[in-house]
């Protein structure tokens, strides 16, 4: 099993798949769909110009278990030249191996191996073959930019699910994730009035100066709250002898609780220009609500921990700072746990790696969960 899943991960890694590159994403999507069909899934797609979302179904009884994953990465095509696939003992390196192609490889290996009703799953209390729950898998094409085209699909599927399991990387020690900060990408757009910067500056209104003042105001909005505000990009103007007519900034905001999220986003939407002839507008590029730990998630975690213990694996769980599509499911109140991809490290970094032994552990665990969580299908 171990060699075949690593071989699959190798193929997926060589198929570089940056967010927004529809040609690269299509190539990997076709590869993943073929492997999913071979594993027994019925496959479908939700089409989008920048990349299709993949929907796989393994028939079963009762409400489905939903797995959430993605096949886009933060790495542009060509990264393999500087960050090649390597295997050194337990350490596998390459762009996207940890976040999160190894999770996809592990899930497909678990289903392909048919171990969901094997000895390991039986020892963990798995359901009988005829009562195995339906398994749904949504593999998103734009997760790394906040899933702007996938959130509706994720929400719809989560509402129908008995349990939602995220195939994002776990905590560094392998523990699972039981909550996430809210994450919003917002754009502040400013329109000013262009004028000659030396001959008639007074007839202009600088969009750049206005944007700077707005960013200072945004810093005040976040002050005193457990809110992270990062100004990720700024653009505007065109020439040093022209008063800038347009400017914008993209913000990344993280929230620890829904109330701060509501207040801060409300104040952003209410921003108004301080210059008479300037205008300021705010629009959300993507939004993932705050997912806080809750009793439904705690109960699901306890079930997973018990199944893992039956396999000789020790697991825990706690909230995480990063955001993912499980934010959407967890915020809906659906029983949700994330971090079921194999352990490793360096997500979004050139040190990205995944553990070969961790892959094997997760294959065994995922197979047992598909059967062992069967009793949750009426939840």
N, C-alpha and C positions, 0 to 999 in steps of 0.2 A: 504493500500500500504506500509506504513512505516514498519509494522511488517514483511511482506513478504520479503522486500528487506534486512532487517537486518538479517532475517533467512538465506537468500542466502549468505550474507556476512559471517555469522557465519560458514556455510559449507565450503566456500572457504578458510577461515582463518585456519580452522582445517586441511585442505589439504595443509600442508606446501610444498613450491615449490621453493627451492633454485635453482639459476642458475646452469646448468650443471648436475643436478640430474635427469636423464632422467626418472627414475621410478616414482619419486615424481611428476614431471611435467606431465607425461602421465596420472596419476590418476586425477590431477586437470583438465587437458585438456578434458578428457572424461566427467567430471562433467559440465564444461563450455559449451561444445558442445551440451550436452543434453538440457541444459537450453536455449541455443541459438536456437536450433531447435524448442523447445516448444514455444519460442517467435515469431517464424515465419521465422527465418533465414534459408537459405540454407548454409550448412557448408562444408568446405573443409580444407585440411591441406597441408602445404609444409613441407615434412619430413626432419629431420636432426637428426643425432645420439644423440646429446646432448639435444634435445627437439624440438618438432614440432611447427611451426608457424601456427596459426589458422586464417582462412579466412572465414568470414561470409558475406552473401549477402541477403539484403532485396529488392526484385524487386521494380522498380519504373521507372519513366520517366526521360530521359535526363542524363546528366553527373552525376556521383555519388557524394554524400557527403562521405568522407572517415574519419572514426574514427580510431585513432591509440592508442593502449594500449599494455600492457604486463602482463603476469601472473607469471613471475619469480620474486623472491624477494632476498634480500641480506641475509636472515636469514636461517641458516642451519636447517635441520630436527632435532627436539628436543628442539628448542627454546621455544615452547609453555610451556614446563615444568617450565621455569623461567620467561616467559613473557606471561601468559595465557590470553585467551579471557575473557574480563570483560566488563560489561555494568554498568556504574554509572551515572544515569541521562542522560545527553546529550553526555557523553564521552564514546566512544567505543574503547577499546584497544586490541592489539594483533599484531603479526608480519605480516606486509603487509597490514593492514587495510587501511592505508592512501596511501601507495605507492605499488600498486594502485588497490587493489581488490575491494575497495568501488566504484571506477569508473566503473569497469565492472558490478558490481551488480546494480548500478544506471542506466546504459545504458540498460541492459536487462530488468529491471523493467519498464523503460520508454516505451520500445517497447512492452513488454507484456501487459502493462496497456492499450495500444491502445489510448493514449491521444494525439497522434500527430495531430489528427483532432478533438479533443474535444474542450470544451468551452475555456480552457486556451489558446490553440494554435490559435483558431479562433480570440480571442481578440488580439493576438499578430500578426495577419495578416498571418496565416498559409495558405498554398496552399490547394486547394480542394483535396479530396482523390485520384482522378484519375490523378492528376499532381504531387503527392508527388515524390521527387527524389529517385533514387536508393540509398540505404545505403550500404556501404562497411565497414567492420570492419577488421582490421588486429591486431591480438593479438600475440605479439612477445614473444619468449621463452628465449631470451638472452639479453634483454634490459639493464639489470644492469651491463653488462660488455661491453656495447657499441654496441650491436646488430651486432656482426661480421658476423653472417650468415643471418641476416634479412635485412640488409641495401638495398640489391638489390631488394628485394620484396617491401620494403617501397617506394623506389624510383619509381619503376614501377607503383605501385598503385597511388602514389601521382601525377604522370604525367597525369593520366586519370581523376583526381578528379576536380570537380568544387570548392570544399572547403575542407580543411583538419582541423579536430578538434582533439586535443590531450586530452586524458583522464588521463593525469598526474595530480598530486596534484596542486592546485592553489597557489598563494601567501598566506601567513598566514592570510591576511584579506579577502581571498576569491576571490580577483581580478585575472583576467586571464593573460596569458603570451603571449607577442607579439614578442618575440625575445629571443635568447639564445646564450651564448658563444659557440664558437667552442670547441670541446672536442676530443682529440686524445690520445690513449694509444700506447706508443712506447716502444720497447725493444732494449736496447743497449747490444750487445753481443761481448765479447772479447775472443779471443783465444791467449794464450801465449805459452810458452815452459816450460815444467816441468823439474825440476832438483833438486838435493839434496840441501836443503836450507842451510846446513852448509859446506858440503864437496866441492860443486861445484856450488855455487849460480850464478856465472858469466856466466855459460852456459845456464841459464834459462832466461825467460822473464815473469815476473809476470802479469797474467791477472788481478789480483785484483788491483795491483798498477796502471796498465793502465786504469782500469775502474774508479778509483778515479780521475785520471787526466782528463779523459773524462767528468766526472760529474762536475768538476770545470769549464771546458770549456762550458758545457751546461748552467751552471749558468750565465756565461758571455753572452751567446747568448740571454738569456731572459732578461738581465738587461737593464733598460731604456725603456722597452716596457710594455704595459699593458697585460703581459702574465704571467699566473700562471704556475709554474713548480713544480711538486711534485714528488720526488723520492719515489715511494711507496714500492718497494721491491728490495733487493740486495741479490744475491746468488753467490757462487763460491768457488773454492778451495776444499780442502778436509782434508789436514793434515798440521800441523804446521812445519813439517820437509820437506815439499815438496813445491817448488815454484809453485804457482797456475797456472794451465794450462788453466782453463776456468773460466769465471765470466760473470754475466749479471745483468742488472738493468732494472726494469720496471718503466716508467715515465708516469705521468698523466699531460697533458698540456691543458690549457684553453686559448682561444683567444677571444679578444673583437672585432677584425675586420679581414676580410679576408686577408689583406695585411700582417699583422704580422704573420698570420697563414702560408702564402706562404713562407715568408722569414725564419721563424724559422724552419719549416719542411724541407726546402731546405738545411739549414745549418746542421741540424741533419743528413740528408742523405749524406752530404759531409764530415762527420767526418772521420779523418784518424788517425791511431795509431802514438804515439810519440816514441814508441820503435821499433827498427828495425825488431825484430822477432815476434812482436805482430800484430794481425789484429783486426779491429773493423768493425762491420756491424750494421746497424740500420734497423729494420723492424717495420711496423705499425701493431699493434694488432687490432685496431679498429679506425675509424675516423668518426667524425660527423662534418660537416662543420659549420662555423659561420652562424647563422641565424640573420640577422639584420632586424629591423622593416622596413616595406615598405608600399607604398600606398595600395596594394592589401590586405595586412593583416589589415591595418587600417580600410579599408572599411568593411571587414568581422567583425572586432571587433565592429564597429558602428552598424551593423545589429544585432549582438548578444546582445549588450547593449540595443538596442531598444526593442527587443523581451523580454528580461528580465524585462525591465521597464513595459511592458504590463502585466507582471505577478506579478508586485509589488516588483520585486527584483532590487536592485541597484548594478551595476557592473562597474568596470573599468578594465584597462589593462596596462601592462608595461613589459619591458624585464626582463629576469631572468638570473641568473648566471649559473644554472645547465643546463645540456644537456639532450636531449631525442631524440626520433625518429622524432619529429617535426623539429629538426635541418635540417634533410635531405629534408623534404618537403618545409620548409621555404626558404632554400638556393636555391631551384629550382625556386623560384619566385611564387609558388602556394599560393593562399590566405590561410593563416594558423593562427590558434589561439590555444593555449594550456591552460592547467589548468582547464579543465572542470570536473575533479573529485571533490568529495565533500571536503569542507574545513576541516582542522584539523591541525596536526603538528607532529613534531618528526620523519620525514622520515629518515630511516636508523639509528634511535636511539631507545633505549629501552623505551623511553617515547612515542613512536608512538601512535597516537590516531586519531580518526575521529569523526566528529560531527554527531549525529543522525539527528538533524534538518537540517544539511547541506546536508545529503544524500537525504532527502525529497525534499529540494530545487532543487538539481541537477536533480532528477528524473523529476520534473515538467519542468525544463528548457530544458533538453535534449529532452523531448517529443515535446515541442514547437519548438525547433530548427529543428527537423527532418521535420516538416511541414513548419515552417516559413522561412527556408532557401531555400525552393523549387524554388524561383525565381532566385536563384544563380546558378541553375543547367546548365545554358547555358554560365556561366562565363568562 
